[in-house]
Each structure stands twice: as structure tokens, then as C-alpha cells.
Amino acid sequence: MMRGVLLAAALAASACAAPPDFGRGAGPTGTFVIPTQLPNGRVELTIQPHYALGSTVTIPVAISTTRGTITGPLAARVLASGVNEGTSPAEVLVRSLVATSVTAAAGQRRMTSVSWDGLDEQGRLVPADAYSLVLEFQLDGAGAETQGRAGVTLQLNAP
């Protein structure tokens, strides 16, 4: 199951930016650091292999910049994936989250976090499943002003 979480997290990150390395493996706290390389730096999201349904999920976000600035997360969304009626893959917005943005200038590393209480937009507890967390960042000095994304898969299990 842990391989599936890592694979899903790597696939989510690869859809957002350059091909990821697979981060550092489970550390002494049982967490995984999932890196996303951006044109002018790197974003690292620290996740656990799974979270208890009904608990608050807090994801530490580290932003490191090599040139210019990276600001974010500007937006944070939780998505559910599935198959639509036409049998095509589909993503549905589960919840937009409040994100506290920070700005990292060249040579700096800044930390923030994003939290999700496991509720959807209507305030209902979501079912146990895997959800995608997608964060958006403003990149200045990356050749042109642009946006970048970082993402991970969050596995919520019934207690």
C-alpha cells in the first residue's frame, strides 16, 4: 500500500512540473518528502503514508528558490479522481483550502503549511479514499512570470 501512495504522489507531482525524484523515504517520523522541481526552485511537501478519516491533515510546505522569487501557495485545492459517465478520467473539486502564502527569494528557504479537516465544500465528512492536494505558486524570475504547481496524494483511512 505504501508503494501505491508513493507512486500516486509521484504521478501527481509529475503532472504538475518536471519529473520528480522520489524524495526521501520514510524518515524517523514515518513521513515522506515529495519534491517538485520548478524552473527557479523547488517545493517540498511532507506527507504521511495515510491519515485517519475525520482528523485534520496538515501538510508542511517548504519553498527553496535558486533565482527570482517563489510565492505561495496562492491556492490550495483537494480533488477526487474517478471515471465519468463517458469512461474518461475525471477530477472533481472536493474543497478549496485557505492557504497562508510565503515568499522565498533567491537562496532562501521558507516554510508554511496547508491544513484540511476532511470536510467537503458543503461541510460533510468525505469518505475514506485517496485525494489529490494541488498547490499553486507564483514564479518570478523563472525566465518570465509564470505559475507552478505541486501536488501529492493524501490517503484517508477509516479509523
Buried (B, 14 or more C-beta within 10 A) or exposed (E): EEEEBBEBBBBBBEEBBBEBEBBEEBEEEEBBBBBBBBBBBBBBBBBBBBBBBBEEBEBBBBBBBBBBBBBBBEBBBBBBBEEEEEEEEEEEEBBEBEBEBBBBBBEBEBEBBBEBEBBBEEEEEBEBBBBBBBBBBBBBBBEEEBEBBBBBBBBBEEE
